[in-house]
Amino acid sequence: MSRISHFRTILPTSSRAAVGATVAGGMLTGLATAPERVQRLFRRRFPTVAVTGMTGVGKTELANRLSKRTSPEGAEVGSAVMERRTRRGRRLRGFRFLVVPGDNAATRLSALDEVFHDEPVDGVIHVVANGYATARRTAGTTGSADATREEQLAAELEDWTITAHRIASMAVRRDKPVWLVIAVTKADLYAGEVDDVVRYYSPGSGSPFGDKVDDLRALAGGAKLSIDVLPVSSQGGDKTSAMPAKQANAMVDALARRLAQLSGHV
């Protein structure tokens, strides 16, 4: 007599039915949870990253560099809708970048809600430019505008206040720590002062921006939020630049490596 036949002989009909139901239930549960497991695996391999910052700081350009993508010739900068970029690396790992509009329009507020509340991201790159953001006209009009560097630094602080509160709100709701990288762009415009500028944006620096970063850490909790400040240049290397292409590329590569470390890719 085979083992299966012996098993059937020993178990009464009701028990055999219960065993069958248990096995079938387990299979159905496994099938039902399979998409969720696949989604979790995909998210670990391709975490989502919000790219925030005021208009004109170079968010899209930085996302393009990180995703190794080139904007179409003549493409208009300063999009009023959220842009998406994907960086694909080796071993099926990478990042999904969500570039939040910098203009104070309804689309920006909707995008902020999406990345920090509706579908919270895994990390944040907040882009600043040491007051060298390209001045733009208000929402609904195109073209450049005039603004002093002092005005742009003040606008950065105002923009950061809005974003920081949303980061803090997301961090306190999460079970695992949230990471934030403050990317100081346009480093080719202050090549000889990079260290001082990075210090201005760093927690504990005592600067206006550093004080607001300290406020964020207090709101979110030190264990809930990791913060890095890194310089980056998307434009270094041309004939008029004070920063060689090799140095500019190294800054972008350093940012990409740090993102990989924070996401557990390395």
Long-range contacts (C-beta under 8 A, 24 or more apart in sequence): 43-122, 44-264, 45-92, 45-93, 45-94, 46-86, 46-93, 46-94, 46-95, 46-96, 47-95, 47-96, 47-121, 47-122, 47-123, 47-263, 48-95, 48-96, 48-97, 48-98, 48-115, 48-119, 48-121, 48-122, 48-123, 49-95, 49-96, 49-97, 49-98, 49-121, 49-122, 49-123, 49-124, 49-125, 49-259, 50-98, 50-100, 50-115, 50-116, 50-121, 50-123, 50-124, 50-125, 51-97, 51-98, 51-99, 51-100, 51-124, 51-125, 51-127, 52-100, 52-112, 52-115, 52-124, 52-125, 52-126, 52-127, 52-163, 53-100, 53-102, 53-126, 53-127, 53-128, 53-129, 53-156, 53-159, 53-163, 54-102, 54-133, 54-155, 54-156, 54-158, 54-159, 55-101, 55-102, 55-103, 55-133, 55-136, 56-102, 56-129, 56-133, 56-134, 56-135, 56-136, 56-152, 57-102, 57-127, 57-128, 57-129, 57-133, 57-134, 57-156, 57-185, 57-186, 58-127, 58-129, 58-133, 58-134, 58-185, 58-186, 58-234, 59-99, 59-100, 59-102, 59-127, 60-99, 61-185, 61-234, 61-235, 62-125, 62-127, 62-183, 62-185, 62-232, 62-234, 62-252, 63-97, 63-99, 64-234, 65-234, 65-252, 66-95, 66-97, 66-252, 66-255, 66-256, 66-259, 67-95, 67-97, 76-142, 77-134, 78-102, 78-103, 78-136, 80-105, 80-107, 80-108, 80-139, 81-107, 81-111, 82-107, 82-111, 82-114, 82-115, 87-256, 89-260, 89-265, 93-260, 93-265, 95-259, 95-263, 97-125, 102-159, 103-136, 103-138, 103-139, 104-139, 105-139, 105-140, 112-162, 112-163, 112-166, 116-166, 116-167, 116-169, 116-170, 117-166, 117-169, 117-170, 120-170, 120-173, 120-174, 121-170, 122-178, 122-179, 122-263, 123-178, 123-179, 123-180, 123-181, 123-259, 123-262, 123-263, 124-167, 124-178, 124-179, 124-180, 124-181, 125-180, 125-181, 125-183, 125-255, 125-259, 126-160, 126-163, 126-180, 126-181, 126-182, 126-183, 127-183, 127-185, 128-156, 128-160, 128-182, 128-183, 128-184, 128-185, 128-201, 128-209, 129-156, 129-184, 129-185, 129-186, 130-184, 130-186, 130-189, 130-190, 130-197, 130-200, 131-156, 132-186, 132-189, 132-190, 156-209, 157-208, 157-209, 157-212, 160-209, 160-212, 161-212, 164-212, 164-213, 164-215, 164-216, 164-219, 165-219, 167-216, 167-220, 167-225, 168-216, 168-219, 168-220, 168-225, 171-220, 171-221, 171-224, 171-225, 172-219, 172-220, 172-221, 172-224, 174-224, 177-223, 177-224, 177-225, 177-226, 178-220, 178-224, 178-225, 178-226, 179-225, 179-226, 179-227, 179-228, 179-262, 180-225, 180-226, 180-227, 180-228, 181-227, 181-228, 181-229, 181-230, 181-255, 181-258, 181-259, 181-262, 182-213, 182-227, 182-228, 182-229, 182-230, 183-230, 183-231, 183-232, 183-255, 184-229, 184-230, 184-231, 184-232, 185-232, 185-233, 185-234, 186-233, 186-234, 186-235, 187-231, 187-232, 187-233, 187-236, 187-243, 187-248, 187-251, 188-233, 188-235, 188-236, 188-241, 188-242, 188-243, 188-248, 189-242, 191-236, 191-242, 191-243, 192-242, 194-231, 197-231, 198-229, 198-230, 198-231, 201-229, 202-229, 203-227, 226-262, 228-258, 228-262, 230-254, 230-255, 230-258
